[in-house]
């Protein structure tokens, strides 16, 4: 092909027709430019296809992570719900706290007032957990955030695995500190634990101190529910994005 074009140029030069040669040269330049543009377009198309493939891989991975974390969140919601319900049997002040401004905190599980209580039920915090979000964190650490074209969807991931995670960790840390203070103040009660049923707890000072503990549990419970709702919405949004 190159020899073919060289032969044409040589014949035009030999013929002395400069105008024809210039037209040919311009045409050759245009062909080269068009070829470059086509090559760039093909390369862009390949890159776009690769980006979309990677985006789908990330979305599927994040969806799987959220579904797994959602199970842990819902498990904790049930546990905190039962614990809050237990405290509400101690005194009416706990019940009123669950109905701030006529906006009651809906509990997913109830504690039977006749159910036996244990030391950890009154003084102990529930186990902590951290949202994993391994795929999301890989997305960020690899500098691939721009792969997610739907920015609203990306913001949902960011809300769950950064802002919500920080809020849950912060409130849990407060709960842990309050538990330590209660543990020191009521060491005797924790050691001998004279209560069999929730109705047996009559110490007003203890009930008052437990109120702050209860209040932090409630805040954590509300945050868990909000995170739960965001996770369900994010899963739905990912499914819609993958169907496109």
C-alpha positions in Angstrom: 0.0 0.0 0.0 2.8 2.4 0.8 4.6 1.5 -2.4 1.4 2.3 -4.3 1.2 5.8 -2.9 5.0 6.4 -3.4 4.6 5.4 -7.1 1.7 7.9 -7.5 3.8 10.7 -5.9 6.8 9.9 -8.2 4.7 9.9 -11.3 3.1 13.3 -10.4 6.5 14.8 -9.6 8.0 13.4 -12.8 5.1 14.9 -14.8 5.7 18.3 -13.4 2.1 18.9 -12.5 2.7 20.7 -9.2 -1.0 21.5 -8.7 -2.1 17.9 -9.0 0.7 16.9 -6.7 -0.4 19.4 -4.0 -4.0 18.2 -4.3 -2.8 14.6 -3.9 -0.7 15.6 -0.9 -3.7 17.3 0.8 -5.8 14.2 0.1 -3.1 12.0 1.6 -3.0 14.1 4.7 -6.8 14.0 5.0 -6.7 10.2 4.8 -4.1 10.1 7.5 -6.1 12.4 9.7 -9.3 10.4 9.1 -7.4 7.2 9.9 -6.1 8.7 13.2 -9.6 9.9 14.1 -11.1 6.4 13.4 -8.4 4.8 15.5 -9.1 7.2 18.4 -12.8 6.5 18.1 -12.2 2.8 18.2 -9.9 3.2 21.2 -12.4 5.3 23.0 -15.1 2.8 22.3 -13.0 0.0 23.6 -12.2 2.0 26.7 -15.8 2.9 27.3 -16.8 -0.8 26.9 -14.0 -1.8 29.4 -15.2 0.9 31.8 -18.8 -0.3 31.6 -17.7 -3.9 32.2 -15.7 -2.8 35.3 -18.6 -0.7 36.5 -20.9 -3.7 36.4 -18.3 -5.8 38.3 -18.1 -3.2 41.0 -21.9 -2.8 41.2 -22.4 -6.5 41.6 -19.7 -6.7 44.2 -21.1 -3.7 46.2 -24.6 -5.2 46.0 -23.4 -8.5 47.4 -21.5 -6.6 50.2 -24.6 -4.5 51.1 -26.8 -7.6 51.2 -24.4 -9.3 53.6 -24.0 -6.1 55.8 -27.8 -5.7 55.7 -28.2 -9.1 57.4 -25.9 -7.9 60.3 -27.8 -4.5 60.6 -31.2 -6.2 60.8 -29.9 -8.7 63.4 -28.7 -5.8 65.5 -32.0 -3.9 65.0 -33.8 -6.9 66.5 -31.4 -7.1 69.4 -31.6 -3.4 70.2 -35.3 -3.4 69.8 -35.7 -6.1 72.5 -33.3 -4.3 74.8 -35.1 -1.0 74.5 -38.4 -2.8 75.1 -36.9 -4.3 78.2 -36.0 -0.9 79.6 -39.4 0.5 78.8 -40.7 -1.9 81.5 -38.6 -0.2 84.2 -40.3 3.2 84.3 -42.7 5.4 82.4 -39.9 7.8 81.7 -38.4 5.2 79.3 -41.8 4.8 77.5 -42.1 8.6 77.0 -38.6 8.6 75.6 -39.7 6.2 72.9 -42.4 8.6 71.8 -40.7 12.0 71.3 -42.9 14.7 69.9 -45.7 12.1 69.1 -43.2 10.3 66.9 -42.8 6.9 68.5 -39.8 4.7 67.9 -41.1 1.6 66.3 -39.6 -1.5 67.9 -39.3 -4.6 65.8 -39.2 -7.0 68.8 -40.7 -6.8 72.3 -39.3 -7.9 75.6 -41.7 -10.0 77.7 -42.0 -8.4 81.1 -42.2 -11.8 82.7 -39.0 -12.9 81.0 -36.0 -13.4 83.3 -33.3 -10.7 83.0 -29.6 -11.1 83.4 -26.7 -8.8 84.4 -25.7 -8.1 80.8 -29.3 -7.2 80.0 -29.1 -4.2 82.3 -25.5 -3.2 82.2 -24.0 -4.8 79.1 -23.8 -3.4 75.6 -24.6 -5.5 72.6 -21.8 -6.7 70.3 -20.5 -4.2 67.9 -19.9 -4.8 64.2 -18.4 -2.7 61.4 -20.0 -2.4 57.9 -17.5 -4.2 55.6 -18.1 -2.7 52.2 -14.9 -4.3 50.8 -15.8 -3.6 47.2 -16.6 0.0 47.8 -13.4 0.6 49.7 -11.4 -1.1 46.9 -13.2 1.2 44.4 -12.0 4.2 46.4 -8.4 2.9 47.1 -7.9 2.0 43.4 -9.0 5.5 42.3 -11.9 4.0 40.3 -14.7 6.1 41.8 -15.4 7.8 38.4 -16.3 4.4 36.9 -19.7 4.7 38.7 -21.5 6.9 36.2 -24.7 7.3 38.3 -23.4 9.9 40.8 -26.6 9.6 42.9 -26.0 5.9 43.3 -22.3 6.5 44.2 -23.5 9.0 46.9 -25.7 6.3 48.4 -22.6 4.0 48.7 -20.7 6.9 50.3 -23.5 7.6 52.7 -23.6 4.0 53.9 -19.9 3.1 54.0 -18.5 6.4 55.2 -21.1 8.7 57.0 -23.3 6.0 58.4 -20.4 3.9 59.5 -18.8 6.8 61.3 -22.1 7.7 63.1 -22.6 4.1 64.2 -19.1 3.7 65.4 -19.3 7.0 67.3 -22.6 6.2 69.1 -21.3 2.7 69.9 -18.2 4.2 71.5 -20.4 6.4 73.7 -22.4 3.3 74.7 -19.2 1.5 75.6 -18.0 4.4 77.8 -21.4 4.6 79.6 -21.3 0.9 80.2 -17.8 1.2 81.8 -19.0 3.9 84.1 -22.1 2.0 85.2 -19.9 -1.1 85.7 -17.7 0.8 88.1 -20.6 2.5 89.9 -22.7 -0.7 90.3 -20.0 -3.3 90.8 -21.8 -4.9 93.7 -25.1 -5.2 91.7 -23.3 -6.6 88.8 -21.5 -9.2 90.9 -24.4 -10.4 92.9 -27.3 -9.3 90.6 -30.3 -9.4 93.0 -32.9 -9.0 90.2 -34.7 -12.0 88.7 -37.3 -10.1 86.7 -37.5 -6.6 85.3 -40.2 -5.7 87.8 -37.8 -6.4 90.6 -35.6 -3.4 89.8 -36.8 -0.7 92.2 -33.7 1.4 92.8 -34.5 4.9 91.5 -30.9 5.9 91.4 -30.0 2.9 89.2 -33.0 3.5 87.0 -32.0 7.1 86.5 -28.4 6.1 85.6 -29.7 3.5 83.2 -31.7 6.2 81.5 -28.7 7.7 79.8 -27.5 4.3 78.7 -31.0 3.6 77.3 -31.0 7.0 75.5 -27.7 6.1 73.7 -29.1 2.7 72.8 -32.1 4.4 71.3 -30.0 6.8 69.2 -27.9 3.8 67.9 -31.1 1.9 67.2 -32.5 4.9 65.1 -29.2 5.1 63.2 -29.3 1.3 62.5 -32.8 1.7 61.1 -31.8 4.6 58.9 -28.9 2.6 57.6 -31.1 -0.3 57.0 -33.5 1.8 54.9 -30.6 3.2 52.9 -29.2 -0.2 52.2 -32.5 -1.5 50.9 -32.8 1.5 48.6 -29.2 1.1 47.4 -29.8 -2.6 46.5 -32.9 -1.5 44.6 -31.0 1.3 42.8 -28.2 -1.1 41.8 -30.7 -3.6 40.4 -32.2 -0.9 38.3 -28.8 0.3 37.1 -27.8 -3.3 36.1 -30.9 -3.7 34.1 -30.0 -0.7 31.8 
